[in-house]
Amino acid sequence: MTLTRRDFAKLGALGLAAQFAPQLHAQANKKKIGYAIIGLGRIAGHFMPGIRNTTNSQVTALVSGHRDKAERLADQYGVPHSSIYSYDDFDRIAENKAVDAVYVALPNSMHAEYTIRAAKAGKHVLCEKPMAASVADAEAMIAACKAANVKLMIAYRCHYEPTNLKAVQLIRQGALGQVQAIESQFGFNIAPGEWRLNRKLAGGGPLYDVGIYSLNACRYLTGEEPAHIAAFASVIDHDGRFNEVEENVSWTMKFPSGIVASCNTTYGAPMEGFFRVHGSKGTLEAAPAFNYDGLRLIADFAGTHIDKPNPAKDPYQFTAQAEHFSHCIQNGLAPKTPGEEGLRDMRYIAQIYHSAGIDI
Ligand code: NAD
């Protein structure tokens, strides 16, 4: 992750500057990594400004079904119109030397096809979460990237975000004593007509989309993998939105140490994304924990009270994430959130659905 002086000052305020200091020197004098953005929707609209703020990455190609939108964005980001591809002629990207990597920002079930086509074109892949619509697709993506000898990273931006990293650091340092229990949640009230409500495109409902933040957070907060999972799912609003995917999922995970995590996700209510960790010596919560900015960490342990709003503004998480992947490509390193990390979540999602009685 590459940092500007201003970012470094912000991390300093959160007590995380030292963690990133070595990379300040490693990033000089390397060719910038060129990205093709596949899918010019909402999340691409955060990622592209994020890339612009990096020192080691740039947008060099666009892949879209809407030529007019692509041309507008190409002009904004200095991308030649000859580097705009449609979904049909995407494979020609193999010949484009300005493209080192692709960023897959398509509906979930399309991640596998474009990751595999990108790998065959010899490009590294940064793929949005959830990694895929099924465990089998996630496995095929890992296999294709291995066969092509390209890197695969899943865009779990919270792994590159200082408030979340600070929470992990405090827990690992033992500030909270023995962690006993975690609560986490994330949801929103979905509008009708979204591809997220189409099972074929989304794979599933809010668990795939935003519940995955809680699932993943419980794993990075504990540093453990869940040993037992039990879940319920429901549809309350029979208003046509939930004919194909669930509206609510509530699940519990028991970790090998005995830590128990309770999580909720919904497409039926505005549910702030947060986590709260209860330890024998104190508590810690991030609320909100998963937003693009405005994060806040509150902790109480051993007479210490922390209340730290994170002042960084969107798209800083996207900058950190792109910096990390480009740094890995430039230096032959393994990304912190590789395909295998995405696959693990896909497997736990399948277990949660199985326990809730949902066929996938
Ligand atoms: P979006 O609907 O805003 O954008 C999707 C893009 O895919 C659009 O440009 C659309 O034109 C294109 N597309 C191509 N074929 C399509 C088809 N058959 N149906 C619908 N769209 C099609 O979606 P989004 O919110 O940007 O989500 C894209 C991906 O990013 C999803 O996998 C989502 O889970 C992920 N995401 C991640 C975050 C994050 O914070 N990391 C946030 C939001 C979304």
Residues whose N, C-alpha, C, O or C-beta is under 5 A from the ligand:
A	BS01	NAD	G39 L40 G41 R42 I43 A44 A105 L106 P107 N108 E128 K129 P130 A155 W195
